[in-house]
Amino acid sequence: MIRSNLNIKPFFLIKIILIYFIFSLKSHSDNIDLNSSLVVLGSNKAPVKIKIFSSLTCPHCANFHIDVVSEIKKKYVETGKVQLIFIDFPLDQIAFNASKLLHCLDQKQQMVFLDTIYETQNKWTNGSDINDINKNLKKIVKNLGISSVQFDKCLIDEDISDKILNGRIDANRKYSINSTPTIVINEKKLEGSVSFKNIKKKIEKLI
């Protein structure tokens, strides 16, 4: 199974360093619109905003999405108390490619994609190289309306790529993220376990 310790990881990190350098040269007055690279679930009026920084190849992120996000959705999102904000923090090129596909999808399909990606992570990350994995991803998004031609265009879309990488850099600077998943609740980084029990305690204090 291909994970983030592949030989492609150094190249991905070099890419991030270059983007970081360019990002640092920008004036602080420049506003980079990262909102379009966010996937949001729940009401904008919800008193609790939970940002979830994750990498789509991260096994811990998959477990969190399947076990914890589902509980938060049922108990707090559907009742209008919590808004979930999913933010890409890719740890390798494979996760980066998957994140790009996420933002090439219609908003209605994005959560379906996230659910599928995490629930089948062990399968689609299986491959001898990144080309094999891209074929697996192509099959997933084909069912969501993205053709082979659109798939190829999405992976080389510089606007989407820049927004994802800039968002990753900005998140690292703002919240000192060094692992995934990282959870930020009403702009405060969650300390301790990312279990539903721990997050529930934080939510209950805020509603």
Disulfide bonds with the S-S distance in Angstrom:
Cys104-Cys154 2.01
